[in-house]
Amino acid sequence: MLIAAPLGQDPGYLVGWGTLSLINAGLAQGKNRSGLVWFLISLLLGPIATFILVTFCEKLPGPQ
């Protein structure tokens, strides 16, 4: 039988995780990437997505 583990009693974790996702979306848009996609990735990966975005994603050229 599968039993889902509770997310925790402290809502601070969820607020922090959501805030980090919004920050990552802003970082992604600053690098001319999709903010929505990086927001969703950040919901799953959190700080790992921040590391990937900052370290490996170069700024794409903007429309000219």
N, CA, C, O and CB atoms as a CASP TS submission, in Angstrom:
PFRMAT TS
TARGET T0000
AUTHOR 0000-0000-0000
METHOD Language model
MODEL 1
PARENT N/A
ATOM      1  N   MET     1       0.837  -1.162   0.000  1.00  0.00           N
ATOM      2  CA  MET     1       0.000   0.000   0.000  1.00  0.00           C
ATOM      3  C   MET     1       0.893   1.240   0.000  1.00  0.00           C
ATOM      4  O   MET     1       1.840   1.334   0.782  1.00  0.00           O
ATOM      5  CB  MET     1      -0.958  -0.011   1.209  1.00  0.00           C
ATOM      6  N   LEU     2       0.586   2.181  -0.875  1.00  0.00           N
ATOM      7  CA  LEU     2       1.323   3.433  -0.943  1.00  0.00           C
ATOM      8  C   LEU     2       0.670   4.470  -0.039  1.00  0.00           C
ATOM      9  O   LEU     2      -0.543   4.680  -0.077  1.00  0.00           O
ATOM     10  CB  LEU     2       1.393   3.946  -2.392  1.00  0.00           C
ATOM     11  N   ILE     3       1.489   5.103   0.761  1.00  0.00           N
ATOM     12  CA  ILE     3       0.999   6.159   1.639  1.00  0.00           C
ATOM     13  C   ILE     3       1.798   7.411   1.331  1.00  0.00           C
ATOM     14  O   ILE     3       3.028   7.403   1.379  1.00  0.00           O
ATOM     15  CB  ILE     3       1.119   5.760   3.154  1.00  0.00           C
ATOM     16  N   ALA     4       1.098   8.477   1.018  1.00  0.00           N
ATOM     17  CA  ALA     4       1.777   9.738   0.699  1.00  0.00           C
ATOM     18  C   ALA     4       2.310  10.362   1.979  1.00  0.00           C
ATOM     19  O   ALA     4       1.611  10.430   2.990  1.00  0.00           O
ATOM     20  CB  ALA     4       0.817  10.724  -0.030  1.00  0.00           C
ATOM     21  N   ALA     5       3.545  10.810   1.922  1.00  0.00           N
ATOM     22  CA  ALA     5       4.146  11.481   3.067  1.00  0.00           C
ATOM     23  C   ALA     5       3.625  12.914   3.131  1.00  0.00           C
ATOM     24  O   ALA     5       3.466  13.561   2.096  1.00  0.00           O
ATOM     25  CB  ALA     5       5.699  11.458   2.977  1.00  0.00           C
ATOM     26  N   PRO     6       3.358  13.413   4.329  1.00  0.00           N
ATOM     27  CA  PRO     6       2.894  14.800   4.450  1.00  0.00           C
ATOM     28  C   PRO     6       3.998  15.771   4.059  1.00  0.00           C
ATOM     29  O   PRO     6       5.181  15.493   4.259  1.00  0.00           O
ATOM     30  CB  PRO     6       2.417  15.091   5.885  1.00  0.00           C
ATOM     31  N   LEU     7       3.607  16.905   3.504  1.00  0.00           N
ATOM     32  CA  LEU     7       4.583  17.901   3.077  1.00  0.00           C
ATOM     33  C   LEU     7       5.246  18.609   4.247  1.00  0.00           C
ATOM     34  O   LEU     7       6.288  19.239   4.070  1.00  0.00           O
ATOM     35  CB  LEU     7       3.924  18.915   2.183  1.00  0.00           C
ATOM     36  N   GLY     8       4.690  18.523   5.390  1.00  0.00           N
ATOM     37  CA  GLY     8       5.241  19.199   6.554  1.00  0.00           C
ATOM     38  C   GLY     8       4.226  20.154   7.133  1.00  0.00           C
ATOM     39  O   GLY     8       3.300  20.594   6.452  1.00  0.00           O
ATOM     40  N   GLN     9       4.409  20.462   8.377  1.00  0.00           N
ATOM     41  CA  GLN     9       3.459  21.328   9.050  1.00  0.00           C
ATOM     42  C   GLN     9       3.812  22.799   8.887  1.00  0.00           C
ATOM     43  O   GLN     9       2.947  23.657   9.068  1.00  0.00           O
ATOM     44  CB  GLN     9       3.388  20.976  10.512  1.00  0.00           C
ATOM     45  N   ASP    10       5.039  23.108   8.555  1.00  0.00           N
ATOM     46  CA  ASP    10       5.477  24.488   8.451  1.00  0.00           C
ATOM     47  C   ASP    10       5.269  25.000   7.029  1.00  0.00           C
ATOM     48  O   ASP    10       5.920  24.505   6.109  1.00  0.00           O
ATOM     49  CB  ASP    10       6.950  24.619   8.864  1.00  0.00           C
ATOM     50  N   PRO    11       4.378  25.982   6.815  1.00  0.00           N
ATOM     51  CA  PRO    11       4.147  26.496   5.461  1.00  0.00           C
ATOM     52  C   PRO    11       5.307  27.341   4.940  1.00  0.00           C
ATOM     53  O   PRO    11       5.310  27.727   3.771  1.00  0.00           O
ATOM     54  CB  PRO    11       2.877  27.317   5.434  1.00  0.00           C
ATOM     55  N   GLY    12       6.288  27.632   5.787  1.00  0.00           N
ATOM     56  CA  GLY    12       7.435  28.421   5.361  1.00  0.00           C
ATOM     57  C   GLY    12       8.224  27.760   4.243  1.00  0.00           C
ATOM     58  O   GLY    12       8.772  28.444   3.379  1.00  0.00           O
ATOM     59  N   TYR    13       8.284  26.436   4.254  1.00  0.00           N
ATOM     60  CA  TYR    13       8.988  25.728   3.191  1.00  0.00           C
ATOM     61  C   TYR    13       8.310  25.955   1.844  1.00  0.00           C
ATOM     62  O   TYR    13       8.978  26.185   0.836  1.00  0.00           O
ATOM     63  CB  TYR    13       9.059  24.229   3.502  1.00  0.00           C
ATOM     64  N   LEU    14       6.991  25.891   1.833  1.00  0.00           N
ATOM     65  CA  LEU    14       6.262  26.090   0.585  1.00  0.00           C
ATOM     66  C   LEU    14       6.386  27.529   0.101  1.00  0.00           C
ATOM     67  O   LEU    14       6.509  27.770  -1.100  1.00  0.00           O
ATOM     68  CB  LEU    14       4.792  25.721   0.764  1.00  0.00           C
ATOM     69  N   VAL    15       6.354  28.477   1.016  1.00  0.00           N
ATOM     70  CA  VAL    15       6.505  29.885   0.645  1.00  0.00           C
ATOM     71  C   VAL    15       7.900  30.124   0.083  1.00  0.00           C
ATOM     72  O   VAL    15       8.049  30.805  -0.932  1.00  0.00           O
ATOM     73  CB  VAL    15       6.245  30.807   1.862  1.00  0.00           C
ATOM     74  N   GLY    16       8.911  29.580   0.722  1.00  0.00           N
ATOM     75  CA  GLY    16      10.282  29.741   0.251  1.00  0.00           C
ATOM     76  C   GLY    16      10.506  29.096  -1.094  1.00  0.00           C
ATOM     77  O   GLY    16      11.175  29.666  -1.956  1.00  0.00           O
ATOM     78  N   TRP    17       9.952  27.910  -1.284  1.00  0.00           N
ATOM     79  CA  TRP    17      10.104  27.186  -2.549  1.00  0.00           C
ATOM     80  C   TRP    17       9.417  27.962  -3.673  1.00  0.00           C
ATOM     81  O   TRP    17       9.963  28.080  -4.770  1.00  0.00           O
ATOM     82  CB  TRP    17       9.514  25.749  -2.438  1.00  0.00           C
ATOM     83  N   GLY    18       8.226  28.491  -3.402  1.00  0.00           N
ATOM     84  CA  GLY    18       7.510  29.286  -4.402  1.00  0.00           C
ATOM     85  C   GLY    18       8.233  30.581  -4.724  1.00  0.00           C
ATOM     86  O   GLY    18       8.285  30.997  -5.882  1.00  0.00           O
ATOM     87  N   THR    19       8.792  31.220  -3.702  1.00  0.00           N
ATOM     88  CA  THR    19       9.552  32.445  -3.926  1.00  0.00           C
ATOM     89  C   THR    19      10.781  32.173  -4.779  1.00  0.00           C
ATOM     90  O   THR    19      11.090  32.939  -5.692  1.00  0.00           O
ATOM     91  CB  THR    19       9.964  33.070  -2.595  1.00  0.00           C
ATOM     92  N   LEU    20      11.477  31.093  -4.487  1.00  0.00           N
ATOM     93  CA  LEU    20      12.645  30.723  -5.289  1.00  0.00           C
ATOM     94  C   LEU    20      12.243  30.463  -6.740  1.00  0.00           C
ATOM     95  O   LEU    20      12.988  30.813  -7.655  1.00  0.00           O
ATOM     96  CB  LEU    20      13.336  29.479  -4.697  1.00  0.00           C
ATOM     97  N   SER    21      11.098  29.866  -6.957  1.00  0.00           N
ATOM     98  CA  SER    21      10.625  29.608  -8.326  1.00  0.00           C
ATOM     99  C   SER    21      10.357  30.918  -9.064  1.00  0.00           C
ATOM    100  O   SER    21      10.661  31.036 -10.250  1.00  0.00           O
ATOM    101  CB  SER    21       9.345  28.742  -8.304  1.00  0.00           C
ATOM    102  N   LEU    22       9.790  31.898  -8.368  1.00  0.00           N
ATOM    103  CA  LEU    22       9.555  33.207  -8.986  1.00  0.00           C
ATOM    104  C   LEU    22      10.872  33.911  -9.307  1.00  0.00           C
ATOM    105  O   LEU    22      11.007  34.530 -10.362  1.00  0.00           O
ATOM    106  CB  LEU    22       8.701  34.089  -8.063  1.00  0.00           C
ATOM    107  N   ILE    23      11.828  33.817  -8.408  1.00  0.00           N
ATOM    108  CA  ILE    23      13.143  34.419  -8.652  1.00  0.00           C
ATOM    109  C   ILE    23      13.806  33.766  -9.855  1.00  0.00           C
ATOM    110  O   ILE    23      14.390  34.455 -10.692  1.00  0.00           O
ATOM    111  CB  ILE    23      14.046  34.286  -7.407  1.00  0.00           C
ATOM    112  N   ASN    24      13.723  32.454  -9.948  1.00  0.00           N
ATOM    113  CA  ASN    24      14.315  31.746 -11.087  1.00  0.00           C
ATOM    114  C   ASN    24      13.623  32.131 -12.397  1.00  0.00           C
ATOM    115  O   ASN    24      14.278  32.230 -13.435  1.00  0.00           O
ATOM    116  CB  ASN    24      14.230  30.224 -10.872  1.00  0.00           C
ATOM    117  N   ALA    25      12.318  32.346 -12.358  1.00  0.00           N
ATOM    118  CA  ALA    25      11.608  32.780 -13.564  1.00  0.00           C
ATOM    119  C   ALA    25      12.118  34.151 -14.008  1.00  0.00           C
ATOM    120  O   ALA    25      12.294  34.391 -15.202  1.00  0.00           O
ATOM    121  CB  ALA    25      10.077  32.828 -13.313  1.00  0.00           C
ATOM    122  N   GLY    26      12.352  35.037 -13.061  1.00  0.00           N
ATOM    123  CA  GLY    26      12.900  36.351 -13.391  1.00  0.00           C
ATOM    124  C   GLY    26      14.312  36.261 -13.944  1.00  0.00           C
ATOM    125  O   GLY    26      14.653  36.962 -14.896  1.00  0.00           O
ATOM    126  N   LEU    27      15.137  35.399 -13.352  1.00  0.00           N
ATOM    127  CA  LEU    27      16.495  35.185 -13.876  1.00  0.00           C
ATOM    128  C   LEU    27      16.450  34.662 -15.311  1.00  0.00           C
ATOM    129  O   LEU    27      17.213  35.102 -16.171  1.00  0.00           O
ATOM    130  CB  LEU    27      17.272  34.195 -12.978  1.00  0.00           C
ATOM    131  N   ALA    28      15.549  33.725 -15.550  1.00  0.00           N
ATOM    132  CA  ALA    28      15.433  33.141 -16.887  1.00  0.00           C
ATOM    133  C   ALA    28      15.004  34.197 -17.903  1.00  0.00           C
ATOM    134  O   ALA    28      15.543  34.243 -19.009  1.00  0.00           O
ATOM    135  CB  ALA    28      14.430  31.973 -16.879  1.00  0.00           C
ATOM    136  N   GLN    29      14.051  35.035 -17.545  1.00  0.00           N
ATOM    137  CA  GLN    29      13.616  36.079 -18.470  1.00  0.00           C
ATOM    138  C   GLN    29      14.728  37.080 -18.733  1.00  0.00           C
ATOM    139  O   GLN    29      14.827  37.620 -19.835  1.00  0.00           O
ATOM    140  CB  GLN    29      12.387  36.797 -17.924  1.00  0.00           C
ATOM    141  N   GLY    30      15.566  37.333 -17.735  1.00  0.00           N
ATOM    142  CA  GLY    30      16.712  38.205 -17.924  1.00  0.00           C
ATOM    143  C   GLY    30      17.729  37.632 -18.890  1.00  0.00           C
ATOM    144  O   GLY    30      18.528  38.365 -19.472  1.00  0.00           O
ATOM    145  N   LYS    31      17.698  36.328 -19.059  1.00  0.00           N
ATOM    146  CA  LYS    31      18.603  35.656 -20.009  1.00  0.00           C
ATOM    147  C   LYS    31      17.874  35.289 -21.299  1.00  0.00           C
ATOM    148  O   LYS    31      18.336  34.442 -22.063  1.00  0.00           O
ATOM    149  CB  LYS    31      19.208  34.389 -19.372  1.00  0.00           C
ATOM    150  N   ASN    32      16.736  35.933 -21.535  1.00  0.00           N
ATOM    151  CA  ASN    32      15.908  35.722 -22.742  1.00  0.00           C
ATOM    152  C   ASN    32      15.467  34.276 -22.887  1.00  0.00           C
ATOM    153  O   ASN    32      15.474  33.723 -23.987  1.00  0.00           O
ATOM    154  CB  ASN    32      16.675  36.145 -23.993  1.00  0.00           C
ATOM    155  N   ARG    33      15.088  33.673 -21.787  1.00  0.00           N
ATOM    156  CA  ARG    33      14.550  32.311 -21.787  1.00  0.00           C
ATOM    157  C   ARG    33      13.134  32.345 -21.247  1.00  0.00           C
ATOM    158  O   ARG    33      12.697  33.365 -20.712  1.00  0.00           O
ATOM    159  CB  ARG    33      15.440  31.348 -20.945  1.00  0.00           C
ATOM    160  N   SER    34      12.420  31.254 -21.378  1.00  0.00           N
ATOM    161  CA  SER    34      11.030  31.196 -20.954  1.00  0.00           C
ATOM    162  C   SER    34      10.919  31.196 -19.424  1.00  0.00           C
ATOM    163  O   SER    34      11.381  30.271 -18.756  1.00  0.00           O
ATOM    164  CB  SER    34      10.351  29.952 -21.538  1.00  0.00           C
ATOM    165  N   GLY    35      10.307  32.234 -18.895  1.00  0.00           N
ATOM    166  CA  GLY    35      10.109  32.317 -17.456  1.00  0.00           C
ATOM    167  C   GLY    35       9.165  31.243 -16.944  1.00  0.00           C
ATOM    168  O   GLY    35       9.381  30.690 -15.866  1.00  0.00           O
ATOM    169  N   LEU    36       8.116  30.940 -17.711  1.00  0.00           N
ATOM    170  CA  LEU    36       7.147  29.930 -17.294  1.00  0.00           C
ATOM    171  C   LEU    36       7.783  28.550 -17.206  1.00  0.00           C
ATOM    172  O   LEU    36       7.552  27.815 -16.247  1.00  0.00           O
ATOM    173  CB  LEU    36       5.969  29.899 -18.259  1.00  0.00           C
ATOM    174  N   VAL    37       8.574  28.205 -18.195  1.00  0.00           N
ATOM    175  CA  VAL    37       9.225  26.893 -18.190  1.00  0.00           C
ATOM    176  C   VAL    37      10.157  26.772 -16.990  1.00  0.00           C
ATOM    177  O   VAL    37      10.149  25.756 -16.295  1.00  0.00           O
ATOM    178  CB  VAL    37      10.009  26.665 -19.504  1.00  0.00           C
ATOM    179  N   TRP    38      10.963  27.811 -16.743  1.00  0.00           N
ATOM    180  CA  TRP    38      11.890  27.757 -15.622  1.00  0.00           C
ATOM    181  C   TRP    38      11.177  27.832 -14.283  1.00  0.00           C
ATOM    182  O   TRP    38      11.678  27.300 -13.292  1.00  0.00           O
ATOM    183  CB  TRP    38      12.894  28.875 -15.726  1.00  0.00           C
ATOM    184  N   PHE    39      10.013  28.482 -14.230  1.00  0.00           N
ATOM    185  CA  PHE    39       9.210  28.470 -13.010  1.00  0.00           C
ATOM    186  C   PHE    39       8.774  27.042 -12.695  1.00  0.00           C
ATOM    187  O   PHE    39       8.878  26.594 -11.553  1.00  0.00           O
ATOM    188  CB  PHE    39       7.976  29.397 -13.153  1.00  0.00           C
ATOM    189  N   LEU    40       8.290  26.335 -13.702  1.00  0.00           N
ATOM    190  CA  LEU    40       7.831  24.951 -13.498  1.00  0.00           C
ATOM    191  C   LEU    40       8.992  24.024 -13.155  1.00  0.00           C
ATOM    192  O   LEU    40       8.859  23.149 -12.299  1.00  0.00           O
ATOM    193  CB  LEU    40       7.108  24.437 -14.753  1.00  0.00           C
ATOM    194  N   ILE    41      10.125  24.213 -13.818  1.00  0.00           N
ATOM    195  CA  ILE    41      11.307  23.407 -13.495  1.00  0.00           C
ATOM    196  C   ILE    41      11.727  23.661 -12.051  1.00  0.00           C
ATOM    197  O   ILE    41      12.100  22.736 -11.329  1.00  0.00           O
ATOM    198  CB  ILE    41      12.477  23.727 -14.463  1.00  0.00           C
ATOM    199  N   SER    42      11.662  24.919 -11.643  1.00  0.00           N
ATOM    200  CA  SER    42      12.068  25.286 -10.282  1.00  0.00           C
ATOM    201  C   SER    42      11.129  24.717  -9.229  1.00  0.00           C
ATOM    202  O   SER    42      11.560  24.421  -8.115  1.00  0.00           O
ATOM    203  CB  SER    42      12.130  26.794 -10.145  1.00  0.00           C
ATOM    204  N   LEU    43       9.864  24.561  -9.560  1.00  0.00           N
ATOM    205  CA  LEU    43       8.945  23.929  -8.612  1.00  0.00           C
ATOM    206  C   LEU    43       9.362  22.490  -8.331  1.00  0.00           C
ATOM    207  O   LEU    43       9.157  21.983  -7.229  1.00  0.00           O
ATOM    208  CB  LEU    43       7.508  23.967  -9.149  1.00  0.00           C
ATOM    209  N   LEU    44       9.946  21.835  -9.330  1.00  0.00           N
ATOM    210  CA  LEU    44      10.381  20.449  -9.155  1.00  0.00           C
ATOM    211  C   LEU    44      11.781  20.343  -8.561  1.00  0.00           C
ATOM    212  O   LEU    44      12.026  19.505  -7.693  1.00  0.00           O
ATOM    213  CB  LEU    44      10.341  19.726 -10.483  1.00  0.00           C
ATOM    214  N   LEU    45      12.704  21.191  -9.025  1.00  0.00           N
ATOM    215  CA  LEU    45      14.105  21.035  -8.649  1.00  0.00           C
ATOM    216  C   LEU    45      14.609  22.031  -7.612  1.00  0.00           C
ATOM    217  O   LEU    45      15.617  21.780  -6.952  1.00  0.00           O
ATOM    218  CB  LEU    45      14.941  21.144  -9.855  1.00  0.00           C
ATOM    219  N   GLY    46      13.921  23.153  -7.463  1.00  0.00           N
ATOM    220  CA  GLY    46      14.296  24.158  -6.467  1.00  0.00           C
ATOM    221  C   GLY    46      15.693  24.716  -6.668  1.00  0.00           C
ATOM    222  O   GLY    46      16.002  25.225  -7.745  1.00  0.00           O
ATOM    223  N   PRO    47      16.547  24.631  -5.650  1.00  0.00           N
ATOM    224  CA  PRO    47      17.884  25.219  -5.731  1.00  0.00           C
ATOM    225  C   PRO    47      18.768  24.614  -6.824  1.00  0.00           C
ATOM    226  O   PRO    47      19.690  25.272  -7.307  1.00  0.00           O
ATOM    227  CB  PRO    47      18.568  25.069  -4.411  1.00  0.00           C
ATOM    228  N   ILE    48      18.499  23.391  -7.209  1.00  0.00           N
ATOM    229  CA  ILE    48      19.265  22.771  -8.293  1.00  0.00           C
ATOM    230  C   ILE    48      18.987  23.503  -9.603  1.00  0.00           C
ATOM    231  O   ILE    48      19.895  23.696 -10.411  1.00  0.00           O
ATOM    232  CB  ILE    48      18.915  21.262  -8.427  1.00  0.00           C
ATOM    233  N   ALA    49      17.740  23.911  -9.814  1.00  0.00           N
ATOM    234  CA  ALA    49      17.394  24.676 -11.014  1.00  0.00           C
ATOM    235  C   ALA    49      18.098  26.032 -11.002  1.00  0.00           C
ATOM    236  O   ALA    49      18.529  26.509 -12.052  1.00  0.00           O
ATOM    237  CB  ALA    49      15.865  24.867 -11.115  1.00  0.00           C
ATOM    238  N   THR    50      18.218  26.654  -9.839  1.00  0.00           N
ATOM    239  CA  THR    50      18.937  27.929  -9.740  1.00  0.00           C
ATOM    240  C   THR    50      20.394  27.740 -10.146  1.00  0.00           C
ATOM    241  O   THR    50      20.942  28.541 -10.904  1.00  0.00           O
ATOM    242  CB  THR    50      18.849  28.500  -8.303  1.00  0.00           C
ATOM    243  N   PHE    51      21.012  26.690  -9.645  1.00  0.00           N
ATOM    244  CA  PHE    51      22.405  26.397  -9.983  1.00  0.00           C
ATOM    245  C   PHE    51      22.574  26.191 -11.483  1.00  0.00           C
ATOM    246  O   PHE    51      23.507  26.726 -12.082  1.00  0.00           O
ATOM    247  CB  PHE    51      22.889  25.158  -9.224  1.00  0.00           C
ATOM    248  N   ILE    52      21.683  25.424 -12.091  1.00  0.00           N
ATOM    249  CA  ILE    52      21.756  25.158 -13.531  1.00  0.00           C
ATOM    250  C   ILE    52      21.567  26.454 -14.314  1.00  0.00           C
ATOM    251  O   ILE    52      22.299  26.717 -15.268  1.00  0.00           O
ATOM    252  CB  ILE    52      20.692  24.115 -13.951  1.00  0.00           C
ATOM    253  N   LEU    53      20.601  27.251 -13.918  1.00  0.00           N
ATOM    254  CA  LEU    53      20.296  28.492 -14.626  1.00  0.00           C
ATOM    255  C   LEU    53      21.453  29.480 -14.556  1.00  0.00           C
ATOM    256  O   LEU    53      21.793  30.111 -15.556  1.00  0.00           O
ATOM    257  CB  LEU    53      19.038  29.127 -14.053  1.00  0.00           C
ATOM    258  N   VAL    54      22.046  29.613 -13.405  1.00  0.00           N
ATOM    259  CA  VAL    54      23.128  30.582 -13.227  1.00  0.00           C
ATOM    260  C   VAL    54      24.430  30.084 -13.841  1.00  0.00           C
ATOM    261  O   VAL    54      25.174  30.868 -14.431  1.00  0.00           O
ATOM    262  CB  VAL    54      23.334  30.880 -11.745  1.00  0.00           C
ATOM    263  N   THR    55      24.712  28.803 -13.712  1.00  0.00           N
ATOM    264  CA  THR    55      26.004  28.272 -14.126  1.00  0.00           C
ATOM    265  C   THR    55      26.078  27.922 -15.607  1.00  0.00           C
ATOM    266  O   THR    55      27.062  28.257 -16.266  1.00  0.00           O
ATOM    267  CB  THR    55      26.325  27.063 -13.321  1.00  0.00           C
ATOM    268  N   PHE    56      25.078  27.269 -16.134  1.00  0.00           N
ATOM    269  CA  PHE    56      25.177  26.689 -17.471  1.00  0.00           C
ATOM    270  C   PHE    56      24.405  27.426 -18.563  1.00  0.00           C
ATOM    271  O   PHE    56      24.640  27.173 -19.744  1.00  0.00           O
ATOM    272  CB  PHE    56      24.707  25.297 -17.423  1.00  0.00           C
ATOM    273  N   CYS    57      23.511  28.308 -18.212  1.00  0.00           N
ATOM    274  CA  CYS    57      22.671  28.978 -19.216  1.00  0.00           C
ATOM    275  C   CYS    57      23.229  30.365 -19.529  1.00  0.00           C
ATOM    276  O   CYS    57      23.180  31.276 -18.703  1.00  0.00           O
ATOM    277  CB  CYS    57      21.202  29.088 -18.720  1.00  0.00           C
ATOM    278  N   GLU    58      23.751  30.496 -20.722  1.00  0.00           N
ATOM    279  CA  GLU    58      24.238  31.792 -21.192  1.00  0.00           C
ATOM    280  C   GLU    58      23.053  32.626 -21.671  1.00  0.00           C
ATOM    281  O   GLU    58      21.995  32.090 -22.000  1.00  0.00           O
ATOM    282  CB  GLU    58      25.289  31.618 -22.330  1.00  0.00           C
ATOM    283  N   LYS    59      23.244  33.931 -21.704  1.00  0.00           N
ATOM    284  CA  LYS    59      22.189  34.815 -22.179  1.00  0.00           C
ATOM    285  C   LYS    59      22.028  34.650 -23.679  1.00  0.00           C
ATOM    286  O   LYS    59      22.999  34.728 -24.432  1.00  0.00           O
ATOM    287  CB  LYS    59      22.495  36.284 -21.821  1.00  0.00           C
ATOM    288  N   LEU    60      20.791  34.422 -24.107  1.00  0.00           N
ATOM    289  CA  LEU    60      20.491  34.292 -25.529  1.00  0.00           C
ATOM    290  C   LEU    60      20.386  35.680 -26.152  1.00  0.00           C
ATOM    291  O   LEU    60      19.981  36.628 -25.480  1.00  0.00           O
ATOM    292  CB  LEU    60      19.180  33.489 -25.750  1.00  0.00           C
ATOM    293  N   PRO    61      20.746  35.808 -27.425  1.00  0.00           N
ATOM    294  CA  PRO    61      20.591  37.104 -28.082  1.00  0.00           C
ATOM    295  C   PRO    61      19.111  37.467 -28.189  1.00  0.00           C
ATOM    296  O   PRO    61      18.270  36.616 -28.481  1.00  0.00           O
ATOM    297  CB  PRO    61      21.245  37.086 -29.483  1.00  0.00           C
ATOM    298  N   GLY    62      18.812  38.720 -27.954  1.00  0.00           N
ATOM    299  CA  GLY    62      17.426  39.190 -28.017  1.00  0.00           C
ATOM    300  C   GLY    62      16.996  39.490 -29.437  1.00  0.00           C
ATOM    301  O   GLY    62      17.817  39.451 -30.353  1.00  0.00           O
ATOM    302  N   PRO    63      15.726  39.788 -29.632  1.00  0.00           N
ATOM    303  CA  PRO    63      15.243  40.131 -30.966  1.00  0.00           C
ATOM    304  C   PRO    63      15.852  41.462 -31.420  1.00  0.00           C
ATOM    305  O   PRO    63      16.034  42.385 -30.627  1.00  0.00           O
ATOM    306  CB  PRO    63      13.695  40.209 -30.981  1.00  0.00           C
ATOM    307  N   GLN    64      16.158  41.532 -32.702  1.00  0.00           N
ATOM    308  CA  GLN    64      16.819  42.726 -33.219  1.00  0.00           C
ATOM    309  C   GLN    64      15.974  43.442 -34.211  1.00  0.00           C
ATOM    310  O   GLN    64      16.386  44.473 -34.744  1.00  0.00           O
ATOM    311  CB  GLN    64      18.126  42.380 -33.840  1.00  0.00           C
TER
END
